[in-house]
Amino acid sequence: MQERPELKLSGALDLAPALESHKVKVPEHCGHYIDGALRLGKPETYFSNLNPSTGMPLGTVAAADEEEVDQAVKAARAAFPGWSGLSGLERGKYLFRIARRMQERERDLAVVETIDNGKPIRETRDIDVPLAAGHFFYYAGWADKLEYASGGKPVRPLGVAGQIVPWNFPILMLAWKLAPALATGNTCVIKPAETTPLSAMLLAEILDEVGLPKGVVNIVNGPGTTGAAIVNHPDIDKISFTGSTPVGRMIMKSIAGSGKKATMELGGKSANIVFADAALDQAVEGVVTGIFMNQGHVCCAGSRLLVEESIKDEFLARLKRRILTLKIGDPLDKNTDIGAINSPKQFATVQRYIKLGVEEGGTLWQGAACDAPDEGFWVLPTLLTDVHPSDTVVREEIFGPVLSVLTFRTPDEAVQKANNSEYGLAAGVWSEKTSKLFSVAHRLNAGVIWVNGYNMFDPASPFGGMRHSGFGREGGVAGLWPYMEVVR
């Protein structure tokens, strides 16, 4: 019998590598997908795309300028009469085909997403890609039932939707935006994040494979200037943006008075509230999932832990023991729990916040089951204790594996501290008492509230925030509403 390979770890675990093969066709030069065809970008616009886990280039990406964005919008406008003129049943068939083809190419999508984004293969394989396909399945079923979604009133699509997605869930966000827009009869111009274009290019292949009519979906790559060209294009009817709150504010200023409709899914600083009567080990798992899933690159991450004062020491001891079992390392290793930070820019941002948290008086604790790799961009799971509600690391979104820890004594104090934020995207509540869960949950200012669980997503469940976390919903029947209007 072949001997088990030795794996040197500094922590508690000793796991043999379980590497997923990276032998997947990865586009070396990402251009654009316009009017049903893959196109190279203008030579002078290409920039490097890095592998977060190594820091080495994966290839190059073209930046679409105003001319190329205009071509994409014109293709979408030309395709709109034919696409919106199809019956809902026929549009649904295309969405079903996309979903099935995504399932068939699930491994390709998962590996490409992991290489490009840095998140563990377990997450892309078991969460991102299945959920993305699930959204297409779900909205395929709605395509011929739109009047039921509007209370029995006749509806029509808006026209051409401009959609901008972030780098933390590239393929899932593409599905969140494209599926309801297509189901309701709109055509789309969508921009992936500049650091994660690969799964969008793979999706373009899938759209070709299922025979989606040309121009119905157009994909343009590029940085913020490309997104601005989409936002400011006069022939765009609807803007759907997922990203940071500051950029969302800029977009709203740009489209003010234009008549364009908008959906904004923005930042968050979500509270995860643990009461003394909670099932503590279950709550520990929920806290770990809430902040360390996708390296904390989650807009609804439970980045503020509010723990009842009487159990603080015991709970933090359990939490630290659990964190010391988390393996950080190669995202393509199926044992990996914590992957790489997506980019040098985000890595610097996370490190700046950690330093600031200590300077403001916080106590720093970091741990994992092993050392981080020498190459790439890595941050160990981080706790900041002894912080205060006024501290920067408690108020501002960090978007990394950094958990700020606060305490409370009463349910009223827990609610007050949880709501002491400009954001309102999500929250979690942990208790064995149903009456307490009900009372606290209904007083929290958040669009999504999980009870005795965290980061539980389903295509049929609407997702979105309030206050500075944005407006509008994605997912569920509510995800259809921003893409259609009642015929008067």
C-alpha positions in Angstrom: 0.0 0.0 0.0 1.3 3.4 -0.9 2.3 5.5 2.1 0.2 8.5 3.0 2.1 11.7 2.0 3.4 13.7 4.9 1.8 17.1 5.4 3.5 19.5 7.7 1.1 21.6 9.8 1.8 23.9 12.7 -1.6 23.3 14.2 -3.9 20.5 15.3 -4.7 18.9 11.9 -2.7 16.5 9.8 -4.6 16.1 6.5 -3.2 14.7 3.3 -3.7 17.0 0.4 -6.9 16.4 -1.6 -6.2 18.5 -4.7 -8.8 19.1 -7.3 -7.2 19.1 -10.8 -6.7 22.6 -12.2 -6.7 21.2 -15.8 -9.6 23.3 -17.0 -9.6 25.4 -20.1 -8.9 29.0 -18.8 -9.1 31.8 -21.3 -5.7 33.4 -21.6 -7.0 36.7 -22.9 -10.5 37.7 -21.9 -12.3 40.0 -24.3 -16.0 40.6 -24.5 -19.2 38.7 -25.5 -21.3 41.0 -27.7 -24.1 40.2 -30.0 -23.7 36.5 -29.6 -19.9 36.4 -30.3 -16.7 36.4 -28.3 -14.6 39.4 -29.3 -11.1 40.5 -28.5 -10.8 43.8 -26.8 -8.7 46.7 -28.1 -5.0 45.7 -27.7 -4.1 48.7 -25.7 -6.8 48.1 -23.1 -5.6 44.7 -21.7 -4.5 44.4 -18.1 -3.3 41.5 -16.0 -5.5 39.2 -14.0 -3.8 37.6 -11.0 -4.3 34.2 -9.2 -5.0 35.3 -5.6 -3.5 32.1 -4.2 -0.1 32.6 -6.0 0.0 36.2 -6.9 1.0 35.1 -10.4 -0.8 36.2 -13.6 -3.6 34.1 -14.9 -3.8 36.0 -18.2 -5.1 39.4 -19.4 -8.4 41.1 -19.5 -9.7 43.7 -21.9 -11.3 46.9 -20.6 -14.3 47.9 -22.6 -14.5 51.6 -23.5 -17.6 53.7 -24.3 -17.6 52.5 -27.9 -17.6 48.8 -27.0 -20.3 49.4 -24.3 -22.4 51.2 -26.9 -22.0 48.2 -29.3 -23.2 45.9 -26.5 -26.2 48.2 -25.7 -27.2 48.4 -29.3 -27.0 44.6 -29.6 -29.2 44.3 -26.5 -31.7 46.9 -27.9 -31.9 45.1 -31.3 -32.5 41.8 -29.6 -35.2 43.1 -27.2 -38.3 43.0 -29.5 -37.6 39.3 -30.4 -36.8 38.2 -26.9 -39.7 40.0 -25.2 -42.0 38.9 -27.9 -41.4 35.2 -27.1 -43.9 33.6 -24.9 -42.9 33.1 -21.3 -42.9 29.4 -21.9 -40.3 29.7 -24.6 -38.1 32.0 -22.6 -38.3 29.6 -19.7 -37.1 26.8 -21.9 -33.9 28.7 -22.6 -33.4 29.3 -18.9 -33.9 25.6 -18.2 -31.3 24.8 -20.8 -28.8 27.2 -19.2 -29.4 25.7 -15.8 -28.9 22.2 -17.0 -25.8 23.1 -19.0 -24.4 24.8 -15.9 -24.9 21.5 -14.0 -23.2 19.5 -16.7 -20.2 21.9 -16.6 -20.3 22.3 -12.8 -16.7 21.2 -12.3 -15.4 23.5 -14.9 -17.2 26.4 -13.4 -16.2 25.6 -9.9 -12.5 25.2 -10.7 -12.3 28.3 -12.8 -14.1 30.3 -10.1 -11.7 29.0 -7.4 -8.6 29.8 -9.5 -9.9 33.3 -10.3 -11.5 34.3 -7.0 -9.4 32.5 -4.4 -12.2 30.9 -2.4 -12.1 27.2 -1.5 -13.2 24.6 -4.0 -15.7 23.2 -1.5 -17.6 26.5 -1.6 -17.6 27.0 -5.4 -18.5 23.3 -5.9 -21.1 22.9 -3.2 -22.6 26.4 -2.9 -21.8 28.9 -5.7 -22.4 26.8 -8.8 -25.4 24.8 -7.6 -27.1 28.0 -6.3 -26.3 29.7 -9.6 -27.9 26.9 -11.6 -30.8 26.9 -9.1 -31.6 30.5 -9.8 -31.9 29.8 -13.5 -34.2 26.8 -12.7 -36.3 28.9 -10.3 -36.9 31.8 -12.7 -37.4 29.5 -15.7 -40.5 28.3 -13.8 -41.7 31.9 -13.3 -41.2 33.0 -16.9 -44.8 32.0 -18.0 -46.4 33.0 -14.7 -45.5 36.7 -14.5 -49.0 37.9 -13.9 -49.2 35.8 -10.8 -46.1 37.7 -9.6 -47.9 41.1 -10.1 -51.2 40.2 -8.4 -53.0 39.3 -11.6 -52.1 42.5 -13.5 -50.6 42.5 -17.0 -46.9 43.3 -17.0 -44.2 44.1 -19.5 -40.3 44.1 -19.3 -38.4 47.4 -18.9 -36.1 47.0 -21.8 -32.3 46.8 -21.6 -30.8 46.1 -18.2 -27.3 47.3 -17.3 -25.9 45.0 -14.6 -22.7 45.2 -12.6 -21.5 42.4 -10.4 -18.8 42.1 -7.7 -15.8 39.8 -7.3 -16.9 37.9 -4.2 -19.5 35.7 -5.9 -18.9 36.1 -9.6 -20.9 33.3 -11.1 -23.7 33.4 -8.5 -24.2 37.2 -8.9 -24.3 36.7 -12.7 -27.2 34.2 -12.1 -28.9 36.4 -9.5 -29.1 39.3 -12.1 -29.5 37.5 -15.4 -32.1 34.9 -14.5 -34.9 37.3 -13.4 -34.1 39.8 -16.1 -34.3 37.2 -18.9 -37.4 35.5 -17.4 -39.3 38.8 -17.5 -38.3 39.5 -21.1 -35.4 42.0 -20.7 -32.1 41.9 -22.5 -28.9 42.5 -20.7 -25.5 44.2 -20.7 -23.5 42.8 -17.8 -20.1 43.7 -16.4 -18.2 41.2 -14.3 -15.7 42.5 -11.7 -12.3 43.4 -13.2 -10.5 40.8 -11.0 -12.9 37.9 -11.7 -13.8 37.7 -15.4 -13.2 34.0 -16.0 -16.5 32.4 -15.0 -18.4 35.0 -17.0 -16.5 34.0 -20.1 -17.3 30.4 -19.4 -21.0 31.4 -19.0 -20.7 33.0 -22.5 -19.7 29.6 -23.9 -22.8 28.1 -22.2 -25.1 30.7 -23.7 -23.8 29.8 -27.1 -24.1 26.0 -26.4 -27.8 26.4 -25.5 -28.5 28.6 -28.5 -29.6 31.8 -26.7 -30.5 34.3 -29.4 -27.7 36.7 -30.1 -27.7 40.0 -28.3 -30.0 38.9 -25.5 -27.0 38.8 -23.1 -23.9 40.8 -23.7 -20.8 40.7 -21.4 -18.3 43.5 -21.3 -15.2 43.3 -19.1 -13.3 46.1 -17.5 -12.8 48.3 -14.4 -15.0 51.0 -12.9 -14.8 53.1 -16.0 -16.6 50.4 -18.0 -19.3 50.2 -15.3 -19.6 54.0 -15.5 -20.1 53.7 -19.3 -23.0 51.3 -18.7 -24.6 53.4 -16.0 -24.4 56.6 -18.1 -25.5 55.1 -21.4 -28.7 56.8 -22.5 -30.3 53.7 -23.9 -30.2 51.7 -20.6 -33.5 51.3 -18.9 -32.5 49.6 -15.7 -29.4 49.5 -13.5 -28.7 46.6 -11.1 -25.6 47.0 -9.0 -24.0 44.9 -6.3 -21.0 46.3 -4.7 -19.8 48.9 -2.1 -22.0 51.6 -0.7 -19.8 54.5 -1.8 -20.0 53.3 -5.5 -23.8 52.8 -5.1 -24.1 56.4 -4.0 -22.2 57.5 -7.1 -24.4 55.5 -9.4 -27.6 56.9 -7.8 -26.3 60.5 -8.3 -25.4 59.6 -12.0 -28.9 58.3 -12.9 -30.9 60.9 -10.9 -33.5 62.4 -13.1 -32.7 60.1 -16.0 -35.8 57.9 -15.5 -33.7 54.8 -15.2 -34.9 52.3 -12.6 -32.4 50.8 -10.2 -31.7 48.1 -7.7 -28.8 48.5 -5.2 -27.4 45.6 -3.2 -24.6 47.3 -1.2 -22.4 46.9 1.9 -23.1 45.5 5.3 -21.8 45.2 8.8 -24.1 42.6 10.1 -24.6 41.6 13.7 -24.6 38.0 14.9 -26.3 38.0 18.3 -25.6 35.0 20.7 -27.6 34.7 23.9 -26.5 32.8 26.9 -29.3 30.2 26.4 -28.2 29.4 22.9 -26.9 26.0 21.9 -23.3 27.3 22.1 -21.5 24.8 19.8 -24.2 25.3 17.2 -23.8 29.1 17.6 -20.0 28.7 17.2 -20.5 27.0 13.9 -22.9 29.8 12.8 -20.4 32.5 13.8 -17.6 30.7 11.9 -19.8 30.3 8.8 -21.0 33.9 9.2 -17.6 35.6 9.1 -15.1 33.1 7.5 -17.1 31.8 4.6 -15.4 33.1 1.4 -12.7 34.7 3.6 -15.2 37.2 4.9 -15.8 38.5 1.3 -19.5 38.5 1.9 -21.7 41.6 2.0 -23.9 40.0 4.6 -21.0 38.6 6.7 -21.7 38.4 10.4 -18.7 40.7 11.1 -20.0 42.0 14.5 -20.4 39.3 17.1 -22.6 40.4 20.0 -22.3 37.8 22.8 -24.1 37.9 26.1 -21.6 39.1 28.8 -22.2 36.2 31.1 -20.9 33.7 28.5 -18.2 35.8 26.8 -15.2 34.0 28.1 -16.6 30.5 27.6 -18.0 31.3 24.1 -14.7 32.9 22.9 -12.8 29.9 24.2 -15.0 27.6 22.2 -14.8 29.8 19.2 -11.0 30.0 19.3 -10.8 26.2 19.6 -12.9 25.9 16.5 -10.9 28.4 14.5 -7.8 26.5 15.3 -9.2 23.6 13.2 -9.7 25.8 10.1 -7.2 25.0 7.4 -5.9 28.0 5.3 -4.2 27.3 2.1 -4.5 26.1 -1.5 -8.1 26.8 -2.6 -8.1 23.8 -4.9 -7.4 21.5 -1.9 -10.8 20.0 -0.8 -9.6 20.2 2.8 -9.2 24.0 2.7 -11.5 26.1 4.8 -10.0 29.5 4.3 -8.8 30.6 0.8 -6.9 33.6 -0.5 -7.9 37.3 -0.3 -9.0 38.2 -3.8 -6.5 40.9 -4.8 -3.5 42.9 -3.5 -5.8 45.9 -3.1 -8.2 44.1 -0.8 -5.4 42.4 1.1 -3.9 45.8 1.9 -7.4 47.0 2.9 -7.9 44.2 5.4 -4.4 44.6 6.9 -5.0 48.3 7.3 -8.2 47.7 9.2 -6.5 45.1 11.5 -3.8 47.5 12.3 -6.3 50.3 12.9 -8.3 48.0 15.2 -5.2 47.5 17.4 -4.3 51.2 17.4 -7.8 52.0 18.6 -7.4 49.7 21.6 -8.6 46.3 20.4 -7.0 43.1 21.3 -5.8 41.0 18.3 -6.1 37.2 18.1 -5.3 35.2 14.9 -5.2 31.5 14.4 -5.7 28.6 12.0 -4.8 24.9 11.8 -1.7 25.6 9.8 0.5 28.4 8.5 -0.6 30.5 5.5 1.3 29.9 2.3 4.3 32.2 1.5 3.0 33.2 -1.9 -0.3 34.9 -2.7 -2.6 37.0 -0.5 -3.6 35.5 2.9 -5.1 36.7 6.1 -5.5 34.3 9.1 -9.0 34.2 10.8 -8.9 37.2 13.0 -10.7 38.2 16.2 -10.7 41.8 17.6 -11.9 41.9 21.2 -12.1 44.8 23.7 -13.5 47.0 20.9 -16.3 49.6 21.3 -19.3 50.5 19.2 -17.6 53.8 18.1 -14.4 52.0 16.8 -13.8 52.1 13.1 -13.5 48.3 12.9 -17.0 48.0 14.4 -18.6 50.7 12.2 -17.0 50.2 8.8 -17.2 47.2 6.4 -13.8 45.4 6.3 -14.7 42.7 3.8 -12.3 40.1 5.1 -12.0 37.4 7.8 -12.0 39.8 10.7 -14.6 39.5 13.5 -15.2 42.4 16.0 -16.5 41.2 19.3 -18.9 43.2 21.5 -20.9 42.2 24.6 -24.4 42.9 25.9 -26.4 42.2 29.1 -30.1 42.4 28.0 -32.1 41.8 24.8 -32.8 45.5 24.6 -29.1 46.3 24.7 -28.4 43.7 22.1 -31.0 45.2 19.7 -29.7 48.7 20.4 -26.1 47.7 19.6 -27.1 45.7 16.5 -29.0 48.6 15.1 -26.2 51.1 15.8 -25.0 51.0 12.2 -25.6 52.8 9.0 -26.0 49.4 7.3 -29.0 47.1 7.3 -28.4 44.1 5.2 -28.5 41.0 7.5 -28.4 39.7 11.1 -28.4 36.5 13.0 -29.9 35.6 16.4 -29.1 32.6 18.5 -31.3 31.4 21.4 -33.2 28.3 22.6 -36.2 30.5 23.5 -38.7 31.1 20.6 -40.3 34.1 22.3 -36.9 35.8 22.6 -36.0 35.0 19.0 -39.3 36.4 17.8 -39.0 39.6 19.8 -35.4 40.4 19.0 -35.6 39.5 15.3 -38.6 41.7 14.7 -36.8 44.7 16.2 -33.7 44.4 14.1 -33.2 46.9 11.2 -32.0 44.4 8.6 -33.4 43.1 5.3 -32.4 39.5 6.0 -32.5 37.9 9.5 -31.4 34.3 10.2 -32.5 32.5 13.3 -30.2 29.8 14.8 -28.4 29.7 11.4 -26.4 32.0 9.1 -25.7 32.4 5.4 -28.7 30.2 4.4 -29.6 31.0 0.8 -32.3 29.7 -1.5 -33.4 30.9 -5.0 -36.9 31.2 -3.7 -35.9 33.5 -0.8 -35.5 37.2 -1.5 -32.3 38.9 -0.5 -31.5 42.6 0.0 -31.1 45.3 2.5 -32.3 48.6 3.9 -30.7 52.0 4.8 -27.1 52.2 3.4 -27.2 48.6 2.4 -29.4 49.4 -0.6 -32.9 48.7 -1.8 -34.7 46.2 -4.0 -34.6 42.4 -3.7 -32.8 39.6 -5.6 -34.2 36.1 -5.4 -37.7 34.9 -4.9 -40.8 36.3 -6.5 -39.6 39.8 -5.3 -36.6 39.4 -7.6 -38.9 39.7 -10.6 -40.5 43.0 -9.6 -37.5 45.3 -10.4 -37.4 44.0 -14.0 -41.0 44.5 -15.0 -43.8 47.1 -14.8 -47.5 46.9 -14.8 -49.2 47.8 -18.2 -51.6 50.7 -17.5 
